[in-house]
């Protein structure tokens, strides 16, 4: 518990508090209750990330943008009986060390790649049911918290899911997530919110170190210039990045924007 409290007082907690306060002001909600919900959600996210997605090991070096960014260092070794807790892996001492080839040599990068491969496997296996990871007691706590969040946000997630499901059901469309959250906590958040099927692990990008335009450019390079991209979000940086790359941008500022998006998708205007 102490570890999460320490984190929540750090930059991540500040971001959660700022976001919650901004939401409460925009939608006339109780500020302290909103902040408390945000912090409880972060506690749950870090708990999942630490206990099941190696964030204890990766917190200081979770600078990868995409789950496959260190796959080239993976030797393909069978991990079924691999003892991650005894392989001697430790995070680099200095910030930004992941980008330096000399940080730990080939052995260090191999162990790093093993962890991201295992994260990919866990995410995929549990994408439709986070209960497999949490267990009954923790899952019940999460369900109760999620219900409180749904009530506080007037079913914001439910409205979002309607649009995501329509896109997911189309044979020629995919959902791709770009987030400023580091990759491992972002994966934990998707699993907790039931977004694992909407956003397969290969379609999640962390922009926390390279910015959203660079992520958009990577996505465009992956899928080619011959497809249509529509960016959906609420931030000016993603709107500008979309404009720079010629992507239409659907801004989400309120519940009506989500409803309008769902209607546009349902009627196949998008």
C-alpha positions, 0 to 999 in steps of 0.5 A: 500500500505504501508503494502506491501511496508514494506513486500517487503523490508523484507525477502520475498522481498529480495527473490523475488529480488534475484530470479529475478536478478538470472533469468535476469543473466541466461537468459540475461534479463534487471535486473531492469525490472525483479526485478520490475516485481517480486515485483509487483507480490508479491504485487498482491500475498499479496493483495490476501492473505490478503484480501481473505485468512486471511494472515493478521491474519496468517502471524505470525503463518503460519507455517503449512505444509499442509492445514489439519495440524490443522483440528483436532482442528476444531469442524465442526461449521457452518461458513456461518454466522461466523464473523471472524473479531470479534472472537478475534483471534490474532497471537502469540506474539513469533515466533514458538508459533504455536508448543506450546500447551499453545499458546492460548488453545483450543479456539485459535486453534479452531479459527485457524482451522476455518480459514484454513477450510475457506481457503480450501473452497475458494481455491477449489471454485475459483481454476478455476477462480481467477476472482471470488476473484479479481473482474474485475478491479484487475483481469484486472491488474493481466492479464496485469501483467501476460502478462508482465511476460510471455513476460519477461520469454519467456512463462515459465509458459505456457511451465510448464502448458503443462507438468502439464496438461498432468499429471493432465489428467492421471487417475493414476497420480497427481501433488503435489507441495512442496514449500519454500513459506509459505502455504497461499501465496503459495495458493494465487500464485497458484490461480493467476497463474491458477494452482488451478486445476493442484494442488488441495489444498490437494496436496500443501505442504510448506517446509518453516519450515521443509525442502523439504525432510521432505515434500517428506517423508510426501507425501510418507507416504500419498501415500505409497511406492508402487507408483512411485514418480518423483521429478521435480525442479531446486534446489540442496536441492530438488535433494538431498532429491529426491536422499535420498528417491530414487526418480528420479529427473528431473532438470529444468534449462532452457526452453529446459528442460521444452520442453523435460519434455513435450515430455517425458510425451506426449510420455509416457516415464514418 
